[in-house]
Amino acid sequence: MSLQGVTRNLVENLRAVKNVRSVKILDVGALLVNITHGYFTEEIMIYLLAGELSTGFIKKTLNANTRADLHTLYVLAFDLITEDGKIPLMSDGLRLLLQAYSGKVYAYSTIHDAVVVFPVIVEQGKIIRHQPVRLADLSGDFVAIESDYIMGVRNVAGFNPPREQKPHVERPIDNPMQIFYDVLGVPIEASLDDIKRAYRLQARKHHPDTDKTPGATERMQRINDAYARILETLE
């Protein structure tokens, strides 16, 4: 299937997902996805890569999207990762993506005219291919990268299934934990996944490495303290 066909097929599949609000084709192999998770809406750029794995393109798009507050996901044609399905093709581009995505990349293949996206782990010179992802699990994240090409925190994305939640417990209106939820900017009935996502957003915004305004260190400490107190009651 051509890259144009892969793009079209993935767009159709994404538009069928309940929590995907919109999908825009910006170019062949480049999609802008607006997706909701609980109380949050995220915008994610997806690049379908085939034929070339350029470090320059990865660096340029990842930096630009982070500045625009977009999360970035690269989905590679499987033959860019390996020729035989067992041994990785360790190009500079693949090494950079493995650094950015904690040893994992996402690949696509076609089965019966349908596009399938799946995680690929690269470790100890071996390829480990996992089961296909659920498109509804698409979500943004943040990662600190230290490489020859990129240094610092960047917005990334992946397919992260939600953790099983504990049964909901009614809390009194005057719950003393309310102040900690307010620090993270979520309601007290927020799910654990929403709380973790809110913490990542607040931490990226107010970390002293990125927030140069006065009081950034103290704000970051309050965010960390609030997050720790909430987790103590939920986990």
GUVEXTI-596585 format. One record per residue (C-alpha): y, x, z; residue number from 1. Coordinates in steps of 0.2 Angstrom, whole numbers, plus 5000, padded with zeros to 4 digits. Layout:
REM GUVEXTI-596585
R     v     u     w  num
R     Y     X     Z  NUM
...
//
This chain:
REM GUVEXTI-596585
R     v     u     w  num
R  5000  5000  5000    1
R  5017  5007  4996    2
R  5030  5010  5009    3
R  5040  4995  5003    4
R  5024  4984  5005    5
R  5022  4991  5022    6
R  5040  4987  5027    7
R  5038  4970  5021    8
R  5022  4967  5030    9
R  5028  4973  5046   10
R  5044  4963  5045   11
R  5034  4947  5043   12
R  5023  4951  5058   13
R  5038  4955  5069   14
R  5046  4939  5064   15
R  5031  4930  5070   16
R  5033  4937  5088   17
R  5040  4925  5100   18
R  5052  4937  5109   19
R  5058  4945  5093   20
R  5075  4937  5090   21
R  5079  4945  5073   22
R  5073  4959  5061   23
R  5084  4967  5048   24
R  5079  4978  5034   25
R  5092  4992  5033   26
R  5082  5002  5020   27
R  5064  5004  5014   28
R  5055  5010  5030   29
R  5070  5006  5042   30
R  5071  4991  5052   31
R  5083  4985  5066   32
R  5074  4974  5079   33
R  5082  4963  5092   34
R  5069  4959  5106   35
R  5071  4951  5123   36
R  5061  4955  5139   37
R  5065  4943  5153   38
R  5083  4945  5157   39
R  5086  4959  5144   40
R  5089  4961  5126   41
R  5086  4977  5117   42
R  5090  4984  5099   43
R  5077  4995  5092   44
R  5077  5005  5076   45
R  5060  5007  5068   46
R  5057  5021  5055   47
R  5041  5020  5045   48
R  5038  5038  5039   49
R  5027  5043  5024   50
R  5026  5058  5013   51
R  5037  5069  5024   52
R  5040  5072  5043   53
R  5057  5080  5044   54
R  5064  5088  5060   55
R  5082  5086  5053   56
R  5079  5067  5050   57
R  5072  5065  5067   58
R  5086  5074  5076   59
R  5099  5065  5066   60
R  5093  5048  5068   61
R  5088  5050  5087   62
R  5105  5057  5091   63
R  5115  5044  5081   64
R  5105  5029  5088   65
R  5106  5035  5106   66
R  5125  5036  5104   67
R  5125  5018  5097   68
R  5114  5013  5112   69
R  5099  5009  5100   70
R  5082  5014  5105   71
R  5071  5023  5092   72
R  5053  5022  5086   73
R  5045  5032  5073   74
R  5029  5025  5065   75
R  5020  5038  5054   76
R  5008  5036  5040   77
R  4991  5042  5048   78
R  4989  5056  5035   79
R  5005  5064  5041   80
R  4996  5067  5058   81
R  4979  5072  5052   82
R  4969  5075  5036   83
R  4952  5072  5043   84
R  4956  5060  5057   85
R  4951  5074  5070   86
R  4962  5089  5069   87
R  4981  5087  5070   88
R  4993  5094  5057   89
R  5005  5103  5069   90
R  5021  5102  5059   91
R  5038  5105  5067   92
R  5041  5087  5065   93
R  5026  5082  5074   94
R  5028  5094  5088   95
R  5046  5087  5091   96
R  5039  5069  5091   97
R  5026  5074  5103   98
R  5039  5081  5115   99
R  5050  5066  5113  100
R  5036  5053  5116  101
R  5026  5062  5130  102
R  5011  5068  5119  103
R  5009  5052  5110  104
R  5015  5046  5093  105
R  5012  5029  5084  106
R  5004  5028  5067  107
R  5001  5014  5054  108
R  4987  5011  5042  109
R  4982  4996  5031  110
R  4967  4986  5033  111
R  4964  4971  5021  112
R  4982  4971  5015  113
R  4988  4970  5033  114
R  4998  4984  5042  115
R  4991  4990  5059  116
R  5000  5000  5071  117
R  4991  5011  5084  118
R  4995  5025  5097  119
R  4988  5042  5093  120
R  4986  5055  5107  121
R  4987  5073  5102  122
R  4979  5085  5115  123
R  4970  5101  5115  124
R  4970  5102  5096  125
R  4962  5085  5095  126
R  4967  5068  5088  127
R  4963  5053  5099  128
R  4966  5036  5091  129
R  4968  5021  5102  130
R  4967  5002  5099  131
R  4981  4993  5089  132
R  4996  4988  5098  133
R  5003  4971  5102  134
R  5020  4970  5093  135
R  5026  4959  5107  136
R  5025  4974  5119  137
R  5038  4983  5109  138
R  5051  4989  5122  139
R  5064  5003  5124  140
R  5064  5018  5136  141
R  5073  5034  5140  142
R  5066  5052  5139  143
R  5073  5069  5144  144
R  5069  5081  5129  145
R  5070  5100  5130  146
R  5066  5107  5113  147
R  5074  5119  5100  148
R  5081  5104  5091  149
R  5086  5091  5105  150
R  5092  5094  5123  151
R  5095  5079  5135  152
R  5091  5061  5137  153
R  5088  5050  5122  154
R  5084  5032  5119  155
R  5066  5030  5113  156
R  5054  5015  5111  157
R  5036  5011  5111  158
R  5023  4998  5114  159
R  5021  4996  5133  160
R  5011  4981  5139  161
R  5018  4973  5155  162
R  5009  4977  5171  163
R  5000  4963  5180  164
R  5013  4954  5192  165
R  5009  4949  5210  166
R  5010  4930  5213  167
R  5027  4924  5215  168
R  5033  4922  5233  169
R  5047  4911  5238  170
R  5061  4921  5246  171
R  5075  4913  5257  172
R  5092  4912  5250  173
R  5099  4924  5262  174
R  5086  4937  5258  175
R  5093  4954  5265  176
R  5086  4962  5249  177
R  5099  4953  5238  178
R  5111  4968  5240  179
R  5098  4980  5232  180
R  5095  4968  5217  181
R  5113  4967  5215  182
R  5115  4986  5213  183
R  5102  4985  5199  184
R  5110  4970  5191  185
R  5095  4958  5191  186
R  5091  4942  5200  187
R  5080  4942  5215  188
R  5066  4933  5206  189
R  5066  4947  5193  190
R  5048  4953  5188  191
R  5043  4971  5192  192
R  5045  4976  5173  193
R  5062  4969  5173  194
R  5067  4979  5188  195
R  5060  4995  5181  196
R  5069  4992  5165  197
R  5085  4988  5174  198
R  5083  5004  5184  199
R  5081  5015  5168  200
R  5097  5007  5161  201
R  5107  5010  5176  202
R  5100  5028  5179  203
R  5104  5033  5161  204
R  5122  5025  5162  205
R  5127  5033  5179  206
R  5117  5049  5180  207
R  5129  5063  5183  208
R  5123  5072  5168  209
R  5131  5058  5157  210
R  5143  5050  5168  211
R  5158  5061  5171  212
R  5168  5049  5181  213
R  5172  5052  5199  214
R  5159  5045  5211  215
R  5144  5046  5198  216
R  5133  5056  5210  217
R  5136  5043  5224  218
R  5133  5028  5212  219
R  5117  5037  5206  220
R  5111  5039  5224  221
R  5114  5020  5228  222
R  5104  5015  5212  223
R  5090  5027  5218  224
R  5090  5020  5235  225
R  5090  5002  5229  226
R  5076  5005  5217  227
R  5065  5013  5231  228
R  5069  4999  5243  229
R  5064  4985  5231  230
R  5048  4994  5226  231
R  5043  4996  5244  232
R  5042  4977  5245  233
R  5034  4974  5228  234
R  5021  4987  5226  235
//
